[in-house]
């Protein structure tokens, strides 16, 4: 019998393999973290934000690239790039729209 992992798409395997952002990575993400702290979210641990009692947003790193997993609607997280200032601004717009 083949392991279930083999039946995932290449994209799904990539998403599963990405690690959560380390403390060093979060240091580099501090500007967007400061912006997120201005929103009606609770930061339960550094870089992990909750909306009420539900996990809402956290970060991953892959080399020099950063990504945010955000629960904009429903039960699933969507992954967005969060490396550049432009990507971070777009992410904040999505967060603000979801929080309205």
Secondary structure, 3 states (H helix, E strand, C coil): CCCHHHHCCHHHHHHHHCEECCHHHHHHCHHHHHHHCCCCCEEEECCEEEECCEEEEEEEEECCEEEEEECCCCCCCEEEECCCHHHHHHHHHHHHHHHC
